[in-house]
Amino acid sequence: MKPARPPADTATHERLYRSLRQQVMHGELAPGQALTLRGLGKQFGVSMTPAREAVRRLVAEGALTLSSSGRVATPELTSERIEELASIRALLEPELASRALPRAHFALIDRLTAINAANAEAVARQDSVAYIRTNLEFHRTLYLRAQAPAMLAILETVWLQLGPTMRALYSRLRRNEPPHHHRLILAALRAGDEPGLRLAIRSDVTQGLRHLAS
């Protein structure tokens, strides 16, 4: 017996949810950018119902904000909120990296090296969205080896809230080379150096954000 297909609205909503979630996380939308259900429906070619459901889920995750007047927008973070989210990253990401270290085989390190090369290409092109996307891909690829899905899910909600702000940070810092700490992360993985890995991860995920919060 064939499994029942999901209703069309459900499949449409899921596609819209994932596309919009990715746009927010990768900094494709500016901080405080307003969104409307009508505009989303037109952009993605969907009806109001899946658009409303996708927005509801993203508001629950912190990817979007909903004001008392019903205005939907991307997060516009205060310095205090940036500092708080940076602190969460500093706690979670070294722990995930530490748990991943025993499973950091040569193929994983080669994969991370290739992602870092793509990150460097994005920097050379001054492509902020590609820079954020490859930067997060570098971290997520490592953390998946930690086999700690609950911690990674929590971390992704932090990345979601920070996505638009990370684009603003990139514009302010005007990077002309890939993150120095990525090379330190790769070196620590090759050496099996857990303290060095924790330090490199913590420095990498907090340094830029603290520039923005100051």
ABEGO torsion letter per residue (X at the ends): XBBBBBBAAAAAAAAAAAAAAAAAAAGABBBGBBBBAAAAAAAAGBBAAAAAAAAAAAAAAGABBBBAAGBBBBBBBBAAAAAAAAAAAAAAAAAAAAAAAAABBAAAAAAAAAAAAAAAAAAAAGBAAAAAAAAAAAAAAAAAAAGBAAAAAAAAAAAAAAAAAAAAAAAAAGBABBBAAAAAAAAAAAAGBAAAAAAAAAAAAAAAAAAAAX
